[in-house]
Amino acid sequence: MSLAQAVGSGLRISAAAGILGETVPGTRRIALAVDDPPPAALSRDEHVHALQTVRTELEAAATAKETLERELRLLVAQAYALGFTDEAQLAALAGLPAESVRRSLPCRRRAG
């Protein structure tokens, strides 16, 4: 919503794209996806600051997601090595694609 409001208040899409670190076409698509955004009583500088805050929050969320995914893959590999279940069951329990589970396994457990 803040992107649509910023563009609606006169911030150029190319400037918003630069602030967000996104492409101009992608930023345009997002900004124009909101029909009739409510008017924002913010100045250009306040819009810029708000978008910079959004970018910082998105980067932090992406980093946290990568960390959690790495930890989940490690847990899956440990569970497999301990013999708790097979690859397909681990994938289903972890909510991961089976291929992702296979890639996270450093080696295959030997049968028997």
The first five atom37 places (N, CA, C, CB, O) and aatype in JSON, in Angstrom:
{
  "aatype": [12, 15, 10, 0, 5, 0, 19, 7, 15, 7, 10, 1, 9, 15, 0, 0, 0, 7, 9, 10, 7, 6, 16, 19, 14, 7, 16, 1, 1, 9, 0, 10, 0, 19, 3, 3, 14, 14, 14, 0, 0, 10, 15, 1, 3, 6, 8, 19, 8, 0, 10, 5, 16, 19, 1, 16, 6, 10, 6, 0, 0, 0, 16, 0, 11, 6, 16, 10, 6, 1, 6, 10, 1, 10, 10, 19, 0, 5, 0, 18, 0, 10, 7, 13, 16, 3, 6, 0, 5, 10, 0, 0, 10, 0, 7, 10, 14, 0, 6, 15, 19, 1, 1, 15, 10, 14, 4, 1, 1, 1, 0, 7],
  "atom_mask": [
    [1, 1, 1, 1, 1],
    [1, 1, 1, 1, 1],
    [1, 1, 1, 1, 1],
    [1, 1, 1, 1, 1],
    [1, 1, 1, 1, 1],
    [1, 1, 1, 1, 1],
    [1, 1, 1, 1, 1],
    [1, 1, 1, 0, 1],
    [1, 1, 1, 1, 1],
    [1, 1, 1, 0, 1],
    [1, 1, 1, 1, 1],
    [1, 1, 1, 1, 1],
    [1, 1, 1, 1, 1],
    [1, 1, 1, 1, 1],
    [1, 1, 1, 1, 1],
    [1, 1, 1, 1, 1],
    [1, 1, 1, 1, 1],
    [1, 1, 1, 0, 1],
    [1, 1, 1, 1, 1],
    [1, 1, 1, 1, 1],
    [1, 1, 1, 0, 1],
    [1, 1, 1, 1, 1],
    [1, 1, 1, 1, 1],
    [1, 1, 1, 1, 1],
    [1, 1, 1, 1, 1],
    [1, 1, 1, 0, 1],
    [1, 1, 1, 1, 1],
    [1, 1, 1, 1, 1],
    [1, 1, 1, 1, 1],
    [1, 1, 1, 1, 1],
    [1, 1, 1, 1, 1],
    [1, 1, 1, 1, 1],
    [1, 1, 1, 1, 1],
    [1, 1, 1, 1, 1],
    [1, 1, 1, 1, 1],
    [1, 1, 1, 1, 1],
    [1, 1, 1, 1, 1],
    [1, 1, 1, 1, 1],
    [1, 1, 1, 1, 1],
    [1, 1, 1, 1, 1],
    [1, 1, 1, 1, 1],
    [1, 1, 1, 1, 1],
    [1, 1, 1, 1, 1],
    [1, 1, 1, 1, 1],
    [1, 1, 1, 1, 1],
    [1, 1, 1, 1, 1],
    [1, 1, 1, 1, 1],
    [1, 1, 1, 1, 1],
    [1, 1, 1, 1, 1],
    [1, 1, 1, 1, 1],
    [1, 1, 1, 1, 1],
    [1, 1, 1, 1, 1],
    [1, 1, 1, 1, 1],
    [1, 1, 1, 1, 1],
    [1, 1, 1, 1, 1],
    [1, 1, 1, 1, 1],
    [1, 1, 1, 1, 1],
    [1, 1, 1, 1, 1],
    [1, 1, 1, 1, 1],
    [1, 1, 1, 1, 1],
    [1, 1, 1, 1, 1],
    [1, 1, 1, 1, 1],
    [1, 1, 1, 1, 1],
    [1, 1, 1, 1, 1],
    [1, 1, 1, 1, 1],
    [1, 1, 1, 1, 1],
    [1, 1, 1, 1, 1],
    [1, 1, 1, 1, 1],
    [1, 1, 1, 1, 1],
    [1, 1, 1, 1, 1],
    [1, 1, 1, 1, 1],
    [1, 1, 1, 1, 1],
    [1, 1, 1, 1, 1],
    [1, 1, 1, 1, 1],
    [1, 1, 1, 1, 1],
    [1, 1, 1, 1, 1],
    [1, 1, 1, 1, 1],
    [1, 1, 1, 1, 1],
    [1, 1, 1, 1, 1],
    [1, 1, 1, 1, 1],
    [1, 1, 1, 1, 1],
    [1, 1, 1, 1, 1],
    [1, 1, 1, 0, 1],
    [1, 1, 1, 1, 1],
    [1, 1, 1, 1, 1],
    [1, 1, 1, 1, 1],
    [1, 1, 1, 1, 1],
    [1, 1, 1, 1, 1],
    [1, 1, 1, 1, 1],
    [1, 1, 1, 1, 1],
    [1, 1, 1, 1, 1],
    [1, 1, 1, 1, 1],
    [1, 1, 1, 1, 1],
    [1, 1, 1, 1, 1],
    [1, 1, 1, 0, 1],
    [1, 1, 1, 1, 1],
    [1, 1, 1, 1, 1],
    [1, 1, 1, 1, 1],
    [1, 1, 1, 1, 1],
    [1, 1, 1, 1, 1],
    [1, 1, 1, 1, 1],
    [1, 1, 1, 1, 1],
    [1, 1, 1, 1, 1],
    [1, 1, 1, 1, 1],
    [1, 1, 1, 1, 1],
    [1, 1, 1, 1, 1],
    [1, 1, 1, 1, 1],
    [1, 1, 1, 1, 1],
    [1, 1, 1, 1, 1],
    [1, 1, 1, 1, 1],
    [1, 1, 1, 1, 1],
    [1, 1, 1, 0, 1]
  ],
  "atom_positions": [
    [[0.83, -1.18, 0.0], [0.0, 0.0, 0.0], [0.88, 1.25, 0.0], [-0.95, -0.01, 1.21], [0.58, 2.22, -0.7]],
    [[1.96, 1.25, 0.78], [2.79, 2.44, 0.85], [3.44, 2.75, -0.5], [3.86, 2.27, 1.91], [3.65, 3.91, -0.83]],
    [[3.75, 1.71, -1.28], [4.31, 1.94, -2.61], [3.28, 2.63, -3.5], [4.78, 0.62, -3.24], [3.6, 3.6, -4.19]],
    [[2.07, 2.12, -3.5], [1.0, 2.73, -4.31], [0.75, 4.16, -3.88], [-0.3, 1.91, -4.21], [0.54, 5.04, -4.71]],
    [[0.76, 4.41, -2.58], [0.55, 5.76, -2.08], [1.7, 6.67, -2.48], [0.4, 5.76, -0.56], [1.48, 7.82, -2.87]],
    [[2.92, 6.17, -2.4], [4.08, 6.99, -2.77], [4.02, 7.38, -4.24], [5.38, 6.23, -2.47], [4.26, 8.54, -4.59]],
    [[3.7, 6.42, -5.1], [3.6, 6.71, -6.53], [2.42, 7.63, -6.8], [3.45, 5.4, -7.35], [2.51, 8.55, -7.62]],
    [[1.31, 7.38, -6.1], [0.14, 8.25, -6.25], [0.4, 9.67, -5.8], [0.0, 0.0, 0.0], [-0.26, 10.61, -6.25]],
    [[1.36, 9.82, -4.89], [1.7, 11.16, -4.38], [2.78, 11.84, -5.2], [2.14, 11.07, -2.94], [3.21, 12.95, -4.88]],
    [[3.23, 11.18, -6.27], [4.18, 11.83, -7.16], [5.59, 11.26, -7.17], [0.0, 0.0, 0.0], [6.41, 11.73, -7.95]],
    [[5.9, 10.27, -6.34], [7.23, 9.66, -6.38], [7.33, 8.85, -7.67], [7.49, 8.77, -5.12], [6.47, 8.03, -7.96]],
    [[8.39, 9.09, -8.43], [8.57, 8.38, -9.69], [8.78, 6.88, -9.44], [9.75, 8.97, -10.48], [9.43, 6.49, -8.47]],
    [[8.24, 6.07, -10.32], [8.38, 4.62, -10.19], [9.84, 4.22, -10.25], [7.58, 3.89, -11.29], [10.27, 3.32, -9.52]],
    [[10.62, 4.87, -11.08], [12.04, 4.54, -11.17], [12.76, 4.86, -9.86], [12.7, 5.31, -12.34], [13.67, 4.13, -9.46]],
    [[12.36, 5.93, -9.2], [12.96, 6.27, -7.9], [12.57, 5.23, -6.85], [12.52, 7.69, -7.44], [13.4, 4.8, -6.05]],
    [[11.31, 4.83, -6.87], [10.84, 3.81, -5.92], [11.56, 2.49, -6.18], [9.32, 3.62, -6.03], [11.94, 1.8, -5.23]],
    [[11.75, 2.13, -7.45], [12.45, 0.9, -7.79], [13.88, 0.93, -7.26], [12.44, 0.68, -9.31], [14.37, -0.07, -6.74]],
    [[14.53, 2.06, -7.4], [15.89, 2.2, -6.89], [15.96, 2.06, -5.38], [0.0, 0.0, 0.0], [16.88, 1.42, -4.85]],
    [[15.01, 2.64, -4.7], [14.96, 2.55, -3.23], [14.76, 1.11, -2.79], [13.84, 3.45, -2.66], [15.39, 0.64, -1.85]],
    [[13.86, 0.42, -3.48], [13.52, -0.95, -3.1], [14.5, -1.99, -3.64], [12.14, -1.27, -3.58], [14.49, -3.14, -3.2]],
    [[15.34, -1.58, -4.6], [16.27, -2.53, -5.18], [15.57, -3.52, -6.11], [0.0, 0.0, 0.0], [16.0, -4.67, -6.24]],
    [[14.51, -3.07, -6.73], [13.72, -3.91, -7.63], [13.78, -3.33, -9.04], [12.24, -4.02, -7.15], [14.31, -2.24, -9.25]],
    [[13.25, -4.08, -9.99], [13.21, -3.59, -11.36], [12.07, -2.58, -11.52], [13.04, -4.77, -12.36], [11.1, -2.6, -10.76]],
    [[12.21, -1.73, -12.49], [11.15, -0.75, -12.76], [9.85, -1.44, -13.17], [11.6, 0.23, -13.87], [8.79, -1.09, -12.64]],
    [[9.88, -2.43, -14.09], [8.62, -3.09, -14.45], [7.97, -3.79, -13.25], [8.86, -4.11, -15.57], [6.75, -3.74, -13.09]],
    [[8.76, -4.44, -12.43], [8.2, -5.11, -11.25], [7.6, -4.12, -10.27], [0.0, 0.0, 0.0], [6.53, -4.36, -9.71]],
    [[8.28, -3.01, -10.07], [7.79, -1.97, -9.17], [6.51, -1.35, -9.72], [8.85, -0.89, -8.94], [5.57, -1.1, -8.97]],
    [[6.48, -1.11, -11.02], [5.28, -0.55, -11.66], [4.1, -1.49, -11.48], [5.53, -0.29, -13.16], [3.0, -1.06, -11.14]],
    [[4.33, -2.8, -11.7], [3.26, -3.79, -11.57], [2.7, -3.79, -10.14], [3.77, -5.2, -11.94], [1.48, -3.85, -9.95]],
    [[3.56, -3.73, -9.16], [3.12, -3.72, -7.76], [2.39, -2.42, -7.43], [4.31, -3.91, -6.8], [1.33, -2.43, -6.81]],
    [[2.97, -1.31, -7.84], [2.39, 0.0, -7.52], [1.01, 0.17, -8.14], [3.31, 1.12, -7.98], [0.13, 0.78, -7.53]],
    [[0.83, -0.35, -9.35], [-0.42, -0.16, -10.05], [-1.45, -1.26, -9.73], [-0.17, -0.12, -11.53], [-2.58, -1.22, -10.22]],
    [[-1.05, -2.23, -8.91], [-1.97, -3.33, -8.56], [-3.05, -2.87, -7.58], [-1.19, -4.5, -7.96], [-4.09, -3.51, -7.46]],
    [[-2.79, -1.78, -6.9], [-3.76, -1.27, -5.91], [-4.63, -0.22, -6.59], [-3.03, -0.66, -4.66], [-4.15, 0.82, -7.04]],
    [[-5.92, -0.52, -6.67], [-6.86, 0.44, -7.25], [-7.21, 1.49, -6.21], [-8.13, -0.28, -7.75], [-7.59, 1.16, -5.09]],
    [[-7.09, 2.72, -6.57], [-7.45, 3.85, -5.72], [-6.9, 3.73, -4.29], [-8.94, 3.98, -5.68], [-7.67, 3.57, -3.34]],
    [[-5.57, 3.81, -4.15], [-5.03, 3.78, -2.79], [-5.5, 5.0, -2.01], [-3.48, 3.71, -2.8], [-5.69, 6.06, -2.6]],
    [[-5.69, 4.86, -0.71], [-6.1, 6.03, 0.06], [-5.01, 7.1, -0.01], [-6.4, 5.65, 1.53], [-3.82, 6.77, -0.07]],
    [[-5.4, 8.36, 0.0], [-4.39, 9.41, -0.07], [-3.48, 9.36, 1.16], [-5.06, 10.8, -0.19], [-3.92, 9.09, 2.28]],
    [[-2.23, 9.63, 0.92], [-1.26, 9.63, 2.01], [-0.88, 11.07, 2.32], [0.01, 8.79, 1.65], [-0.63, 11.88, 1.42]],
    [[-0.85, 11.37, 3.58], [-0.48, 12.73, 4.0], [1.0, 12.78, 4.32], [-1.32, 13.17, 5.22], [1.4, 13.37, 5.33]],
    [[1.81, 12.17, 3.46], [3.25, 12.14, 3.69], [3.96, 12.96, 2.62], [3.77, 10.69, 3.71], [3.5, 13.07, 1.48]],
    [[5.08, 13.51, 3.01], [5.91, 14.22, 2.04], [6.71, 13.21, 1.24], [6.85, 15.24, 2.75], [6.73, 12.02, 1.56]],
    [[7.37, 13.69, 0.19], [8.2, 12.81, -0.62], [9.27, 12.14, 0.24], [8.86, 13.59, -1.78], [9.49, 10.94, 0.13]],
    [[9.92, 12.91, 1.08], [10.97, 12.37, 1.95], [10.42, 11.3, 2.91], [11.64, 13.5, 2.75], [11.09, 10.31, 3.19]],
    [[9.21, 11.52, 3.39], [8.59, 10.53, 4.28], [8.26, 9.25, 3.52], [7.32, 11.11, 4.93], [8.4, 8.15, 4.06]],
    [[7.83, 9.38, 2.27], [7.58, 8.21, 1.43], [8.88, 7.44, 1.19], [6.94, 8.62, 0.08], [8.93, 6.22, 1.3]],
    [[9.93, 8.18, 0.88], [11.24, 7.56, 0.64], [11.69, 6.81, 1.89], [12.3, 8.63, 0.24], [12.14, 5.66, 1.79]],
    [[11.57, 7.44, 3.05], [11.96, 6.79, 4.3], [11.12, 5.53, 4.55], [11.8, 7.77, 5.48], [11.65, 4.5, 4.96]],
    [[9.82, 5.62, 4.31], [8.93, 4.46, 4.51], [9.33, 3.31, 3.59], [7.46, 4.87, 4.25], [9.34, 2.15, 4.02]],
    [[9.65, 3.61, 2.33], [10.06, 2.56, 1.4], [11.41, 1.98, 1.79], [10.11, 3.11, -0.02], [11.63, 0.77, 1.63]],
    [[12.32, 2.81, 2.29], [13.61, 2.31, 2.75], [13.42, 1.37, 3.95], [14.54, 3.48, 3.13], [14.12, 0.37, 4.08]],
    [[12.48, 1.71, 4.81], [12.17, 0.85, 5.95], [11.61, -0.48, 5.48], [11.17, 1.54, 6.9], [11.98, -1.53, 6.01]],
    [[10.72, -0.45, 4.5], [10.16, -1.68, 3.94], [11.27, -2.54, 3.36], [9.09, -1.36, 2.86], [11.3, -3.75, 3.58]],
    [[12.19, -1.93, 2.61], [13.29, -2.69, 2.02], [14.14, -3.34, 3.11], [14.17, -1.78, 1.13], [14.51, -4.5, 2.99]],
    [[14.46, -2.61, 4.16], [15.25, -3.15, 5.26], [14.54, -4.33, 5.91], [15.54, -2.06, 6.31], [15.16, -5.34, 6.22]],
    [[13.23, -4.19, 6.12], [12.45, -5.27, 6.72], [12.41, -6.5, 5.81], [11.03, -4.8, 7.03], [12.5, -7.63, 6.29]],
    [[12.26, -6.29, 4.51], [12.24, -7.4, 3.56], [13.59, -8.11, 3.52], [11.87, -6.91, 2.16], [13.64, -9.34, 3.46]],
    [[14.68, -7.36, 3.56], [16.01, -7.97, 3.57], [16.21, -8.79, 4.84], [17.1, -6.89, 3.44], [16.77, -9.88, 4.79]],
    [[15.77, -8.26, 5.98], [15.89, -8.99, 7.24], [15.05, -10.27, 7.2], [15.45, -8.11, 8.42], [15.49, -11.32, 7.68]],
    [[13.85, -10.18, 6.64], [12.99, -11.36, 6.54], [13.62, -12.41, 5.62], [11.59, -10.97, 6.02], [13.57, -13.6, 5.92]],
    [[14.21, -11.98, 4.51], [14.84, -12.92, 3.58], [16.03, -13.61, 4.25], [15.29, -12.19, 2.3], [16.24, -14.81, 4.06]],
    [[16.81, -12.87, 5.01], [17.94, -13.44, 5.73], [17.47, -14.45, 6.77], [18.77, -12.34, 6.41], [18.04, -15.54, 6.89]],
    [[16.43, -14.1, 7.51], [15.88, -15.01, 8.52], [15.34, -16.27, 7.86], [14.76, -14.31, 9.33], [15.52, -17.37, 8.39]],
    [[14.69, -16.13, 6.72], [14.15, -17.28, 5.99], [15.28, -18.21, 5.56], [13.34, -16.83, 4.76], [15.18, -19.43, 5.71]],
    [[16.36, -17.64, 5.01], [17.49, -18.45, 4.59], [18.1, -19.2, 5.77], [18.55, -17.58, 3.91], [18.47, -20.37, 5.64]],
    [[18.21, -18.54, 6.9], [18.77, -19.17, 8.1], [17.89, -20.32, 8.56], [18.91, -18.14, 9.23], [18.39, -21.4, 8.88]],
    [[16.58, -20.1, 8.6], [15.65, -21.15, 9.02], [15.68, -22.34, 8.05], [14.24, -20.6, 9.12], [15.64, -23.49, 8.48]],
    [[15.73, -22.05, 6.76], [15.79, -23.13, 5.77], [17.06, -23.95, 5.92], [15.69, -22.57, 4.35], [17.04, -25.17, 5.81]],
    [[18.18, -23.27, 6.18], [19.46, -23.96, 6.39], [19.38, -24.85, 7.64], [20.62, -22.93, 6.53], [19.84, -25.99, 7.62]],
    [[18.81, -24.31, 8.72], [18.67, -25.09, 9.95], [17.73, -26.28, 9.74], [18.14, -24.19, 11.08], [17.98, -27.37, 10.26]],
    [[16.65, -26.08, 9.0], [15.72, -27.17, 8.73], [16.4, -28.28, 7.93], [14.5, -26.64, 7.98], [16.22, -29.46, 8.23]],
    [[17.18, -27.89, 6.9], [17.9, -28.9, 6.12], [18.88, -29.67, 6.99], [18.64, -28.25, 4.95], [19.05, -30.88, 6.82]],
    [[19.53, -28.99, 7.92], [20.46, -29.65, 8.84], [19.72, -30.64, 9.74], [21.21, -28.61, 9.7], [20.19, -31.77, 9.95]],
    [[18.58, -30.23, 10.27], [17.78, -31.13, 11.11], [17.29, -32.35, 10.34], [16.59, -30.37, 11.7], [17.29, -33.46, 10.86]],
    [[16.88, -32.13, 9.11], [16.43, -33.23, 8.27], [17.58, -34.21, 8.04], [15.88, -32.72, 6.91], [17.39, -35.42, 8.15]],
    [[18.76, -33.71, 7.74], [19.92, -34.57, 7.52], [20.27, -35.34, 8.79], [21.13, -33.73, 7.04], [20.62, -36.52, 8.72]],
    [[20.19, -34.68, 9.95], [20.49, -35.36, 11.21], [19.46, -36.46, 11.5], [20.52, -34.35, 12.35], [19.83, -37.55, 11.93]],
    [[18.2, -36.17, 11.27], [17.15, -37.17, 11.5], [17.35, -38.36, 10.58], [15.76, -36.55, 11.29], [17.18, -39.51, 11.0]],
    [[17.69, -38.11, 9.35], [17.91, -39.2, 8.39], [19.1, -40.04, 8.81], [18.13, -38.63, 6.97], [19.04, -41.27, 8.78]],
    [[20.18, -39.38, 9.22], [21.38, -40.11, 9.64], [21.11, -40.97, 10.86], [22.51, -39.13, 9.93], [21.71, -42.03, 11.02]],
    [[20.22, -40.53, 11.72], [19.88, -41.31, 12.91], [18.87, -42.42, 12.62], [19.33, -40.4, 13.98], [18.58, -43.25, 13.49]],
    [[18.34, -42.44, 11.39], [17.45, -43.51, 10.98], [16.01, -43.35, 11.4], [0.0, 0.0, 0.0], [15.27, -44.33, 11.45]],
    [[15.58, -42.13, 11.71], [14.2, -41.92, 12.15], [13.17, -42.22, 11.07], [14.04, -40.51, 12.62], [12.09, -42.73, 11.37]],
    [[13.47, -41.9, 9.83], [12.49, -42.1, 8.77], [13.17, -42.04, 7.42], [11.37, -41.04, 8.85], [14.39, -41.86, 7.35]],
    [[12.44, -42.19, 6.35], [13.04, -42.14, 5.02], [12.89, -40.75, 4.41], [12.39, -43.19, 4.1], [12.25, -39.87, 4.99]],
    [[13.5, -40.55, 3.25], [13.53, -39.24, 2.6], [12.13, -38.68, 2.34], [14.29, -39.33, 1.29], [11.87, -37.5, 2.59]],
    [[11.24, -39.51, 1.83], [9.9, -39.04, 1.49], [9.14, -38.6, 2.73], [9.11, -40.13, 0.75], [8.44, -37.58, 2.71]],
    [[9.26, -39.36, 3.8], [8.59, -38.98, 5.05], [9.17, -37.69, 5.61], [8.69, -40.11, 6.09], [8.44, -36.82, 6.07]],
    [[10.48, -37.57, 5.59], [11.13, -36.34, 6.08], [10.66, -35.13, 5.26], [12.67, -36.47, 6.01], [10.38, -34.07, 5.82]],
    [[10.6, -35.3, 3.97], [10.16, -34.2, 3.11], [8.75, -33.79, 3.47], [10.24, -34.6, 1.62], [8.45, -32.6, 3.59]],
    [[7.87, -34.76, 3.65], [6.47, -34.46, 4.0], [6.38, -33.79, 5.36], [5.63, -35.74, 3.98], [5.64, -32.81, 5.53]],
    [[7.11, -34.3, 6.33], [7.07, -33.72, 7.68], [7.64, -32.3, 7.73], [7.83, -34.61, 8.65], [7.15, -31.44, 8.46]],
    [[8.69, -32.08, 6.94], [9.35, -30.77, 6.95], [8.68, -29.77, 6.01], [10.81, -30.92, 6.57], [8.99, -28.58, 6.06]],
    [[7.78, -30.25, 5.16], [7.14, -29.36, 4.21], [8.09, -28.92, 3.11], [0.0, 0.0, 0.0], [7.98, -27.81, 2.59]],
    [[9.02, -29.79, 2.78], [10.01, -29.49, 1.75], [9.82, -30.41, 0.56], [11.44, -29.62, 2.32], [9.29, -31.51, 0.7]],
    [[10.25, -29.98, -0.61], [10.23, -30.88, -1.75], [11.23, -32.03, -1.51], [10.58, -30.12, -3.06], [12.27, -31.82, -0.9]],
    [[10.91, -33.2, -1.99], [11.78, -34.35, -1.78], [13.18, -34.1, -2.33], [11.18, -35.6, -2.44], [14.17, -34.53, -1.74]],
    [[13.27, -33.39, -3.46], [14.58, -33.09, -4.05], [15.42, -32.24, -3.1], [14.42, -32.37, -5.4], [16.64, -32.44, -3.0]],
    [[14.81, -31.3, -2.41], [15.52, -30.47, -1.44], [16.06, -31.31, -0.3], [14.59, -29.37, -0.89], [17.18, -31.09, 0.17]],
    [[15.28, -32.28, 0.13], [15.73, -33.18, 1.2], [16.91, -34.0, 0.7], [14.59, -34.12, 1.67], [17.91, -34.15, 1.41]],
    [[16.82, -34.54, -0.52], [17.92, -35.33, -1.06], [19.21, -34.51, -1.14], [17.56, -35.86, -2.45], [20.29, -35.02, -0.82]],
    [[19.1, -33.26, -1.56], [20.29, -32.4, -1.66], [20.88, -32.09, -0.29], [19.95, -31.09, -2.38], [22.08, -31.87, -0.17]],
    [[20.04, -32.07, 0.75], [20.54, -31.72, 2.08], [21.22, -32.88, 2.78], [19.4, -31.22, 2.93], [21.88, -32.7, 3.81]],
    [[21.08, -34.07, 2.22], [21.69, -35.25, 2.84], [23.13, -35.39, 2.36], [20.87, -36.54, 2.52], [23.38, -35.58, 1.17]],
    [[24.08, -35.28, 3.3], [25.48, -35.35, 2.9], [25.89, -36.71, 2.34], [26.34, -35.0, 4.08], [26.77, -36.8, 1.49]],
    [[25.25, -37.75, 2.84], [25.52, -39.09, 2.33], [24.29, -39.94, 2.58], [26.79, -39.72, 3.02], [23.44, -39.62, 3.4]],
    [[24.2, -41.02, 1.85], [23.06, -41.92, 2.01], [23.38, -42.95, 3.09], [22.72, -42.62, 0.66], [24.49, -43.47, 3.17]],
    [[22.39, -43.23, 3.91], [22.54, -44.24, 4.93], [22.55, -45.61, 4.26], [21.42, -44.14, 5.99], [21.78, -45.85, 3.34]],
    [[23.4, -46.48, 4.71], [23.46, -47.83, 4.13], [22.43, -48.71, 4.79], [24.86, -48.44, 4.28], [22.25, -48.68, 6.0]],
    [[21.77, -49.5, 3.99], [20.76, -50.43, 4.5], [21.42, -51.53, 5.31], [19.94, -51.03, 3.35], [22.49, -52.03, 4.96]],
    [[20.74, -51.91, 6.41], [21.16, -53.03, 7.23], [22.4, -52.72, 7.93], [0.0, 0.0, 0.0], [22.91, -53.56, 8.67]]
  ]
}
